Amino acid sequence: MNPVLEALVDRRHATDEEDPAGVRAMPLVLRIERADPPCRTDVLEAAAAAAVAVCLDPRAEPGGEWHDDVVAWVRGRIRKVSRRARGAHWQAVQGLPGLTFGVGRAQVRAFVPGRVADLPRELSRLQVSGSELPADEPGPVPAGARVLWLNPRVAMTAGKAAAQVGHASMLLAPTLTDEELGQWAATGYRCAVRTPPAAEWDALVARPGVVVVRDAGYTEVEPGTATVAVWRPGE
């Protein structure tokens, strides 16, 4: 198995006590232009694909230039921090190691995770707040997409939700077979983010084998809150 996926499966490496100087996170930058902002669902779907793509990129495999940073991060807490950018600031971050994914008019770049204390200036100067986007009505689920279900009872900004669906796509990956991963990769790790009615959410999270993201509670929601769920059809 891919070593990043192995580390995701073996979450025993994660600890409650962390040296603040060693805290690692994956930055996610959402492109939100003032004049023509993207729709919220497209942003979330691009974020989910970008996050898992960085982890499964060949450069994250043993011997690759991203390997040590990605594995060190996955073996701790898989923190993500979403920031917004527009114009020249968006262009400035494209030179930093990572991957940009687009869905519709949305673009999100996920970066190779590293120590928060060492965050490049191009990223540290970007605002964490101000990433709110209005709710929208998404269309049909694209063929081959993995559906990530948001908890309908939990209100989150677009930035917070982007980090949560990024967690979900990563936690889903180790549950897939090599064939399923290959098929998903061929779609560009396409994800569909949807919000079910409350009753359907309750039934979903009660199913055996469902991948559920539970937030650590650093921002916006209480610790242990279930934010996203993924169910593999056929199980």
Stockholm file with secondary structure:
# STOCKHOLM 1.0

chainA/1-235         MNPVLEALVDRRHATDEEDPAGVRAMPLVLRIERADPPCRTDVLEAAAAAAVAVCLDPRAEPGGEWHDDVVAWVRGRIRKVSRRARGAHWQAVQGLPGLTFGVGRAQVRAFVPGRVADLPRELSRLQVSGSELPADEPGPVPAGARVLWLNPRVAMTAGKAAAQVGHASMLLAPTLTDEELGQWAATGYRCAVRTPPAAEWDALVARPGVVVVRDAGYTEVEPGTATVAVWRPGE
#=GR chainA/1-235 SS CCHHHHHHHCGGGCCSCCCGGGCEEEEEEEECCSSSCCCHHHHHHHHHHHHHHHHHSGGGSTTSTTHHHHHHHHTSCCCEEEEEECHHHHHHHTTSSEEEEEETTEEEEEECCEEGGGCCHHHHTSCSSCCCCCCCCCCSCCTTCEEEEECTTCCCCHHHHHHHHHHHHHHHGGGSCHHHHHHHHHTTSCEEEECCCHHHHHHHHTSTTCEEEECCCSSSSCTTCEEEEECCTTC
#=GC SS_cons         CCHHHHHHHCGGGCCSCCCGGGCEEEEEEEECCSSSCCCHHHHHHHHHHHHHHHHHSGGGSTTSTTHHHHHHHHTSCCCEEEEEECHHHHHHHTTSSEEEEEETTEEEEEECCEEGGGCCHHHHTSCSSCCCCCCCCCCSCCTTCEEEEECTTCCCCHHHHHHHHHHHHHHHGGGSCHHHHHHHHHTTSCEEEECCCHHHHHHHHTSTTCEEEECCCSSSSCTTCEEEEECCTTC
//
